Amino acid sequence: MGGGGREGRSYRSRTQRKHFKQSRENVWKRSKSDPDSTDGHASPWQPFATQNPSFDEYYKEQGIVAAEEWDRFIEVLRKPLPAAFRINSSSQFCSDIRSQLENDFMKSLQTEVIEEGEVEPIRPLPWYPNNLAWHSNFSRMQLRKNQTLERFHKFLKLENEIGNITRQEAVSMVPPLFLDVQPDHFVLDMCAAPGSKTFQLLEIIHQSTNPGALPNGMVIANDLDVQRCNLLIHQTKRMCTANLIVTNHEAQHFPGCRANKNFSSASDKGIESESNMGQLLFDRVLCDVPCSGDGTLRKAPDIWRKWNVGLGNGLHSLQVQIAMRGISLLKVGGRIVYSTCSMNPVENEAVVAEILRKCEGSVELVDVSNEVPQLIHRPGLRKWKVRDKGIWLASHKHVRKFRRIGIVPSMFPSGSSHMDATDIEPKHGNVTDVNSDEGLQQVEDVLTSADDLEEEVSDLPLERCMRLVPHDQNSGAFFIAVLQKVSPLPVVQEKHINPEEKMPPRNDDPPKKLQNQDTEEVNGMEVDLADGTDEKDPEGSLEANSIDNEDGAAVEPDPLTCEKVNSEETEVPVNTETKSERTGGKRKLQIQGKWKGIDPVIFFNDETIINSIKTFYGIDDSFQLSGHLVSRNSDTNRVKRIYYVSKSVKDALDLNFRVGQQLKITSVGLKMFERQTSREGNSAPCSFRISSEGLPVILPYITKQILYASLVDFKHLLQYKTIKFADFVDAEFGEKASKLMMGCCVIVLSGEALSNPIQIDASTIAIGCWKGRASLSVMVTAIDCQELLERLLMRLEIEKGDLVQENALGTDEVQEEMNDNGKEEPESLEVAENT
């Protein structure tokens, strides 16, 4: 379930926030004390109840599966979810890991199945391309009992931490596949945390890129919750990408960053604008919205006792808002995927239907049923009912007046508004006050029976949506709809912008509404129930106008507001002085544009430091550093880390400066250089070392401080971490290392000792080291060293096996020749065997 775009205190305090640090994989193992005990004492451990009568009644009536399938559906839904994981296709060890799974674990686990019949073997997911996604099914008990499985589990933990694989629910891998992302696409993940789908999108962006090269596209990953943003950053950090921006906004108010020709914030900051980007628009948008999450019952069985129909009803309008905001940020011709991990049609088909109605033909629902072969899916529903306070509602005309704030027309198949429920006359007599107990009971007598309701059927092609149900492929449940933007959204009336004003004027009037929008009065304020625009639009005149970009092309007007007046996103008041220094000498309060308490994003332009780095490492001029380096500290002398950004991210940052830093950025770019703070580091010619994350990108362009090591010395460095120059097996390598300048250096694994510089490719293995006065020390984490050692050993075994096979073939040929000639050649045989 997506994590950005939550609204209201009740939703923000739900499970996602409360159990942030708990693993959902282990939720079946409930704690031995019951925190919900009413008497204050710990109650005996009880397993989670995997049933809920309200759940059964609701989904039986909705007909999400045929009646004859219901028992099988519920049976599977009550079983723990099988584990699944995905191989990082951009990892240099991708082929090695896939080969290990196919030739080692898959066969060994299959043997265990034949012998003991206790363990289901791992297998690749048939619908995921290139055997990169895998399904397994094992428990903690099996891990402890079976040595093969224990080794497999350690393998998963190590590779996941390194970033070579990502643990992810199988159905969660599906939405990015239907986005059809290309390496040059700008992609927005609106509700991105915890980040597995974002990681998947980055993999696709980076496919087919050569070492040292960066794709032209980028991904912006957004989430409302700051803590979940941190989880997102931790997840995507393993990708080591310069093509990612992580932001912290309400998804339904994600900034459009439309530039005004007269606004020159970028030039004020000394930034030369090379980008023609006039607005932040996207080729692809992933809209994995917050939802009730009942599709995750198999991995989160606590949802069984929490589930009620109000969860889905309460999120419907927010889901429409987020989806409409995503469409407004989508380029014409672009594709958006709307998805939930819910089975509720009110959160699924009802939202898609409302999107199609609001967009008035500018968006089409795409049939993608044949795009992912072997994925078993079911068509979307065209009819459903809404349940509210124990009452079945087939049409909005059945909704009681005082419930119409929460139960809106868009929840129903037709999306039409009807007469007041006060006009309904119960069969058993007239009621003068439907809000009285007697009146409510009589109205319920009319509405409660689903058989008496005339069902609405949508006239929209909702069968093009896709439903994934648990018992089809032993997975969780998921809903996916793919929409394509075929023309601009309905245009709102233009408003005049004063060309003499540097900043666009603020407008306190509500923006012009799209046609056919439904409004409701809440607390004396008229609000739009369908897309949640606020009464006040701080950027109304900017967002509601068709403004030409720098190429002269008309930029599509934005039908939704970008910011919310009472948003939780903390801004610095315009006319209020902010205390920049905390008392007691504590860290200076950081400010990022209008965002208080957020580290700034600063283009790093200190030519002295940049030139010292280029000179020290001999970085080729073809690798552009100037203009692509970013820091998070305005004080150059205190900068600890320097980040590298791709051309696409640079252009987005430049646009963000030009519009007054509308984006609240929590993470950007790839950590390329890090200040060395040790005593030796301060005396080194260059105080910045190359980070492990940035090394693969800059490696092809380094001409100094780089050495090529033999396999044995490379292994020794990984094993012992620090080696004196005289202790290297290859004395010549030790001598060369001693002649390097003090500071960071790069050691590249070479097939032959001291060979000429090798051609850098995807298989090249290199590590950062520190050249001290008498020794060479690796600057790689222990877990990275462990992973590299295991990969090297595996490659050696494979090469040794290939060599043995070649020698065996050569021996057979010699033997045949001996038989033909009637001669014996023992020396040749001995040489062949000992090669």
N, C-alpha and C positions, 0 to 999 in steps of 0.2 A: 504494500500500500504506500502511496506517495506521502510525503511528509510536509509539503509546503502549502500554505493556503488555508490553514485552519483559522477558524474565526469563532470568537466567543469564548468565555471562560470555561464553560462546561465542556467544550470539546478539547481545549488545550490541556485540561487536567485529566484526560482519558489515559488509557493504558500506555500509549506511545511515550508520553512524557514520564509517567510514573515508573515505568519499568525500563527506563532508558538503558541501564547497565546490565539488564538481565538478558540472557540469551534465549531467544524464542525456540531454539532447537531443543533446549532441555526443559521446556515448560511442562512436559509430561511427568517429569520427576518433581512432584510437588513437595514443598518443604514440609517437615514433620510437624510443624505447628501451624495452626490455622489463624492467620492474622485477622480474620473476620469474626473471631470469637466474641460474642457479646458479653460474656461474663468476665472478660479480662484475663482468663486462663487459657493456656495453650490446649487445644483439643487434639485428640488422637488424629494421626494422619489418615486422610481419606482420599481415595483417587478422585479425579475430576469426574463429575457426572457428564456423560456424553449424550445427553438427551435434553430436549426442551419442547414441551407440548406446543407452545406458541410457534416455535420454529417449524415443527412438522405441519401444523395446520396452515400456516402462511404459505409455505412453498408447495404443499399439495394443491392448494387452491390456485396458485399461480401457474401450475403445470409446467415447471421448468424441466421435469422429466416425465415420461409416460408413467401411468399408474403401475404397470407391470414391472417397471424398473425401480420403483421407489425403494423396495427392500434392499436391493443391491446397492443403490445410491447411498442409503443411510449406513449400511454395513461398512462400506469403504470409508465414508466420512468419519466414522468413529475409530478408525485405525490410525496409528501414528504415520506421519508423512515420511516417505523414503527420502533419504538424503540425495542431493544432486549437486553437481559442481561443473564449472566450465573452465576449460583451458584458455589462458590468455593467448590469443592468436598473434599478438605482437611481441610476445616474449621470444628471446633468442633460443630458449630451450623448449619451445612449443613442440617441435617434432620429437625431441627426446622424451618429453613427458607422455605424449600420445603413444609413442612406441613402448614405453614402460608399462602403460596401462594395458595395451593390446597384447603384448608379448610376455609380460610378467604377471601382473596382478589378475588380469582377466582369466588367464589359464590356470594359475595356482588356485584362485578362488573357485573356479569351475571344478577342479579336482576335489576340493573340499566338499562341494555340493554332492558330487557323485559318491564320495566315501561316507559322509555323515548325514547328508540330507538336511542340514541345519541352517545353512547360510545361502541366501539368494545371491548369486554372483553379480558383480558390477556389469554394466552394459552401456554402450553409447546410446544416447537418445536418437532414435531413428530419424526424427524430423529436423535435428540441428545439423547444419552443414559441417562436412569434413571431420566427423567424429570428434568435435571439440567440446561437446557437452555430454556428461555421463550421469548415470543413475545408479545408486547403490542402496542397499537396504540392510543395515546392521544396527544392532543395539549395543549398549555399553556392556551388557553381559557377554555378548559374543566377542567383543573386543578383548575382554579379560580372559576369555576361555580359549580363544583361537589365536595362535601366534601369528599366522598369516594376516589375519584381520588387524591385529595390533600393529604390525609393521605398516599396513595400509593406512591406518588411522594416523600414525606418525608422519607418514608421507603427505597426507592431506593437510595436516596442521602446518608442516614446514613450508610446503609449496604455497599455501594460502597466505601465510605471513610474508613470504618473499614477494608475492604478487604474480606467481606463475599460474595459479588457478584462483578462481573465485567461487566460494560456496554460495549457491543461489538456488532458490526454489525453481523447479523446472518450468512451471507456467510463467514465472516472472521473466524468463528469458525470451518469451515470445514477442511482446510488443516491439522491442527494437528491431526485430527481424522484418516486421511489416513497415517500418519507416523507410526502408530502401535508402539508407544513408550512403552518400558518396564522400570521398576524401576532401572535396572542396566545399562541402556544405557547412552552413552555420546552423547549429542545432541548439534548441532550448529544451532543457529538462526542467519542467516547471515545479515539480514536487519531487525532488531528486533523492533525498535521504531515504535509506542509509547509503545508497550509492552504487549498488550492483548493476543497475541498468545504465547509469552514467558511465561506469567502467566499461560496460559492453559497447556503448556508443563510441567511446574513445578508441577502443580496439578497432572498430570499423573505420573510424577516421584515419587511423594510423596504418591500416593495411596497405601493403604494396609500396611503402615508403622506404627508400634506401637509407643506410646508416648515415647520420649527420643531416639528413634532409627532414624537413617538417611539412606536414600536409598544409594545404591552403585553407582548410576548414577549421572550425573550432566548436567547442561545446561550452555553453553556459549552463551550469547546474545551480538551481535555486532551491532554497528551503526556508520556511518561516522561522523554525525553531533553531536558535543559535547552537544549542548543544547538539542537535542533529546535524547541523552544518559541520561541526567538528568531527562527527562520525563520518560524514560524507568526505571531508578532507582527508581523514585517515585512510579511508577506503581507496580513494582515487590517487593518493600519494604513491601507492605501489605501482601506478601506471607510468610514472616519470614522464609527464607530458608538459609541453610548453603551450598547449592549445586548449587550456581549460581556465575558465573563470568561475569561481563559486560565489554566489550572491545570497543575501539574506533579506528576502522580501515576502510579503503576502502575494501569493501567486496571482490572485485575481486583480492585483494592482501593480503588476510587474511594470517597471518604467519602459516607455517606448523610446526614450532618448532621441526625440526628434530635434534636430538642430535648427536654430533660427539663424538666418544669414547675418543678422546684426549682432549676434552674441559671440564674443571673442575671448572666452575664458581660456582657451588653449593658448592663444598667443600671449595672453597676460602671464601665463606660467612659463613662457619661454619655449614653448613646444612648437616646432614647425609641423604644420598639418600637411601630410602627404596623402591623406585618405579622402576619397570622394563620398564616403559614407555619410548620408544625410539622416538616416534613421536606423535604429537597430531592428532589422527585420531578419527573419529566419527562413531557411529552406525546409527545415523539418522541426516539428514541435512534438515532444512527448508529454502527454497530459495524463499522468498516472495519479489521479486525484485522491484526496483523502476519502475513505469510505468506511462502511460498517465492518468490513473485513471478515464476513462470515465464510468467504472462500478459503480462509486460512485456518479453519477449525481443526484440521489435522495436525498442524504444528502449534496451534495456540488453543488447546481445549478449554481454557478458562473462558473463552468466548461463549461456550454453550450456556453457562449460567447467566451471562451478562446480556445475551442477545434479546432484543425486542424490536418491534416494527418501527418504533420511534427513532432508532438510530439512523436508518436509511432515509426516513421522511425528513429528519432534521438536517441532513447534509445535501439534499437535492438541489436547493437553490445555490448553495456555495459551489457545487460541482458545475452547474451551468455557468456561473460567473467565471470560474477558472478556465473552462473550455472556451468560452467566448473571448476571454482575454488572449488565450493562446492563438485563436484564429485571427484576431486583430493584429497580432505580431507576425503572422505568417505571410510570406510572399505569395503573390498570385502564381499558381502552378505548384506551390508547395504542398506538403502532406503533413497532416497531424494525426496522431494516434491517441484516441481517448480510451483509457483502460481503468478497470477497478479489479480488486480482489474480492468483489462482492457478487452474490447471485441475485440480488434484489433488482427487479426491473425498474423500480422507481429511481435507482441510482444508475441504471444502465440505459435501457432502451428509451426511457422517459427523457433522460438528459440528451441523448442523441437526437430524438425527435424535436425537442425544443430548440436545439442548435440549428437544425435544418429549417425550422419555421422562422427563427430570428434572422437567419442569413439570407432568406428569400432567394434561393437559387444560386448564391455566390459560392456555396460549398456543396460538394457532392459526396454521398456515401459510396465508397468504393468497394466493389466485390473483390476480395483478395483470397478467396477460398482455395485457389490453386497455386498461390505463391509459395507456400511452405508445404511441400508434399509430405505425406505420412503423418501430418499433425491431424489428429482426430478432433473435430470440432462440430458444433451444432449451430444452426441458424438462430438469429435473434428472434425475440417474440414480437408479435404485432398486436397482441391484446393482453391486458393485465388489469388488476384491480388495485386499489389503494385501501389499506386498512388503517383506521384511526380510532383510538380509544375503544377497541373491541368491535368496531363497526366496519363492515365491508362497503366500500364506495366504488361504484363502477363509472361514475361520472362526477364532474365538479358540481353539477346541480344538486347532488346529494349531500354536499358538504354543508354543515350547519354554519350559520353566519359567524359565530364567535370563534370558529375553528379555521376560518379562511386565511388568517395570517400565516398559519403553518402549512395548511393543505392548499396548494396553489394549483391553478389549471394545468400548468405544464407537467404535473405529475401523472396526468391521465393520457390515454392514447391519442385523443383528438386534440388535446391542448386547449379546448374551448371553455370559456366561462359561461355559466348559466345563471338561472334565476336564484334568488335567495332561498335558503332552506326553510325560512319562515313561511314560505308559501306552500310548503308540503303539508298536506292534510293526512294524518294517520287514518288507517282503515277503520279504527275502532272509535272514532269520534273526533270532534274538533278540539284543538288546543289553542287557547288564547296566548299562552306564554311558553314557547318552546324551551326557554331556559329554566323553567321550573322543573322540579324532579318528575312530576307527573308528565309534563310535556316531553322531557328528554326520553322517558321510558317509552312513550308512544311513538316518538320518532325512531327510536332504536328498534322497535317492533317492526317498523317498515323497512329499515335499512340493513338490519343485521343479517337477514337471510340472503346469502349470495345467489340463491336460485331465483329470487324475485327481481334481480338486477339485470337490466338490459346492457350487455357488455358493449363497450366501445371498441372499435378495431381501427388501428392507425392506417391511414392511406399512404404512409411513407414506406420506402423499401427497407424496413428495419431487419428483414431476413438477411441482409448483407452483413449485419453485425455477426460476431462470433462468440459463442459460449463454449468454454472448456469446463467439463464436469469431471469430478474425481474418478468415477468408475470406468471412464473410457480408456485412460492411459495411466491409471494408478498415480494420480497427481493431486494437486489442489484444484480449486475452481478459479476461473478468471473470465473476465469479459473484455472484449476488444472491438473497437470500431475504428475504421480507417477512413478519414475524410480528406478530400482534396479541394483546395481553393481554386476555383475556376475563374473568378472575377473579383474585383474589389467589393468589400462589404457595402451595404446601402449607405449612401453618402448623407451625412448630417449637414445642416445648413451652415454655410461659412460665416465666420465672425471676423470683424475687421481687426487687424493688428496695426498698431501705431508704429510706422517704420522708423520714427525717431527715437523710440525707446530701445535701450540696449537689451533689457530683459523683457520677456513677454509679460504683458500685464495680467495680473491675477483677476479672476472673475468669480464673484460670489454667487452668480446665478447658476442654476442647474443647467447642464448641457442639454441641447436638444435631444429628445429621445428618438430612438428608432421607431419606425412604424409598428403598430400593433403591440407595443410594450404594455404590460399590465402593471398598474401601480396600486399601492395600498397605503393607508395611513396608519403609521405606527408611532405611538407616543407623540401625536400631533405633527409628525413629519412625514411628508410623502416620500416613499422610497420605491425603487423599482424592484419588485420581487423576483423578476426574471434574471437580471444581471447585476443587481446590487449596486448600481452607481450611487454615489453619495449626493447629498443635497448640494454640497459645495465642491467645486472642482478647482483646486489650486492652479491647475494648468489648463483650465477650460479653453481659453482662447488659443493656446498652443495646440492642444490635442484635437480641437474641433475644426481645424482649418486644413485645407489642402495646400500645403506649402511645397514649393518647388525645391528640389535638392540641387546640388551644385552642378549636376549634369543637365539641369533644365527639365527633368522628368517630374511629373506630379507625384508627390508622396501621398499614399492613401490616408485619408483622415481616420482618426482613431475613434470608434464609436463608444469606447469605454474610457473612464478616467484612469489615470496612471497612479495617482496617489490618493490616500484616504486621510481626511482631516484629522480624525481621532485615532490614527493608526498607532500601533505599538512601536513602529519603527522610529526610534528616537532621533529627532532632528535638533540641530542647534538653532535656537530662536534667532530670527533675522536681526533684531535690534537689541539683542541681549549680549552683554559681554560674558564670555565663558572663562571661568577660572582655569588657566592653563597649567598651573602648578599646584600640586597637592602639598599640604603641610607636611612637615617632618622629612623633607627631602625625598619623598617617594617618587615613583616613576611619573614622568610628565603625562598628563591626560592627553591621549591621542585624539585627533579629530580628522576625519576623512570627509572633506567638503562640508556638507550639512549634517553628517552623521557623527554624533558625539560618542566617544569611547571606542571608536573603531580606528585601528592603525591606518594611517594614510597610505595611498598608493602614489609613489613618486617615481617619475622617470629618472633614472640614475645617470647623470651627465657629468660626473667628475672626471674630466679628461686625464688628470694626473694618475688616478687609480686605474682607469681603463687602459691607458697606455702602458703602465707598469705591468699589468696582467698580460697584455698582448705581447710585450717584449719578453717577459719571463718565460712564457710558454710557447713563444714563437707561433702565435695563432695566425693562420693565413688570413689575408685581407678579404678573401671570398666569404668568410664567416662574419656576418655583420653583428657587431656588438653595440655600437652606438645607436641609440634609439630603441634598442630591444632589451635594455636592462632596466629593472625596476627594483626599488627598495621599499620597505615599509616604515622608514624612519626619515623624517625631514632633516635630521642632523647628520650630515655626511660623515663626520668624524666618529659617529657612534653606530654606523651601519655595520651590522654583523653578517647579514646575508644579502646576496644580490641574486635576483631572480631573472631568468631569461624568458621572454615571451615571443611567440611566433608573430608573423606579419599580421595575421588576422586578429589576434588578441591585441596587438599594438594599435591597429586601426580602431578597434572597439574602445580601448582606453582613451585614445585621442578624441573620439566622439564623446565619450563620457565627460571628459574635461570641458569640451565645447558646450555641453548642455548643463554645466554646473554640478557635475558629479551626482547624477540622479541614482546611479547604481551604488548600492551598499555592498562593497566587495570584501569578502572575508578571506579569500585566497585567490592568488593569481600567479600563473607562470610556474616555471621549473627552477628549483634551487640550483643555481649554477656555480656560484662561488661563495665561500664561507671564510670569514676572518679567522686566522689562526691566532689564538690568544695565549699560547704557551710562551715560555721564555725564549725558546729557540725560534718560535714563530715571529716574535717581535724583532729578532735579529736577522731574519731571512730577507733577501732582496724584494720578495713579493709577499705581502702579509695575507693574501687570499689564496686559499687552496681550492682545487676543483672538487665539487661534491660528487658523491657516488651517483646521485640521481642525474646530474647533468653530464657526467662523463661520456655516456654513449652518444650524446648529441654533438659534443665538441671534439671527440676523439679523432675523427678524420682530418681535423684542421690543425692539430698540434704538431709542431716540428721540433720543439725543444723540450728538455726535461722528460724524455720518453725513451724507454729501453725495451728490448725484446728479450724475454727470458725463456730458457729451456723448460720443458715440462717439469723436470725434477726440482729446479730452483723455484718455479712458480708454486708447486705443491708445498715446498718447504716454507715459503712465505705464508701461505694460508694456514699451515699447521702450527708454526712457531711464532707467527705474528711479527717478531723482530729478529733479524739476522745480521751479524756483523759482516762487513765486506769480505773479510778474509775467510769466512765460513761458507761461502757459496761453493757449490760443487763445481760450477764453471768459474774458474779464477778470472777469466777475461771479463765475464759479466760483473763480478765483484769489483774489478778495477774500474770499469766504466761507471758503475754506480757511485764509486767513491769520488769520481770527477764531476758529478752533477753538482749544480749549485744547491746550497742548502734550501730546503723548502719542499713543497709538494712536487711529486713526479708521478709518471704513469708507467706501469709495467704491463706489457702486452705479452700474452702467451704466444710463443712462436713454435712452430713444428720442429725447427732446428735451432740450436743455440746460436745466438749472435748472427742470425741471418740478416740480410738487408731488410729494410722496412717492408713489412708485408702489406698486402692490399686489405684494407679494412672492409669487412663485409658483415652480414648479419650474424655470422658464427664467431666473430672475433671476441675473445675474452680478455678484458683488461681491468685492472684495479688501480686505485689511487694509493700511493705510498708517501711516506715522509722521509726525505733524505736528511739524516742527522749528521753529526760529526764523525761517527764511527760505525753507523749501522743504518739499515733500511727497515722501516716499520710500516706495516699495512694500515690503511685508514679505512677499513671495512668492518662492519659489524660482525659479531661472532656468528650470527645466524646466516649471514651472507657467505661467510667463509665456509661454513658447513655445507651450504647448498652447492657452492662452486666445487668443493672437494668431491662431493657425491656425483656431480655431473661429470667431472673429469674422470673419476674412476669408472663410471658407466661407459663413457666414450672409449676409454682404454679397453674395457672388456669387449665392447662391440668390435673395435678395431682388431683386437687379438683374435676374436672369433672369426672375423672375416679372413684374417691372415692364416689361421689354422685351416679354414676351408679351402683357401687358395693353395696352401701347401699340400693339402690332401689331394686336390685335383692334380697338382703338379706331380705328386708321387705316383698317382695312378697312370699318368702319361708316361713317366719314366719306366714304370713296370711293364706297360704295354710295349714300349720300345725295346726293353730288355728281352721280352719274350719273342719279339719279332726277330731280333738280331742274335738271340741265343747268347747274349753276353751279360755279365754282371758288372754293375758299377756302384759298389758300396759307398765310395766317397761321395758321389753325387747324391745318393740317398741320404747320407748322413748330413750333408750340407742342407738339403731340402728340409729335413726334419728339425734341424737346429736353427733354421732361419727365424 
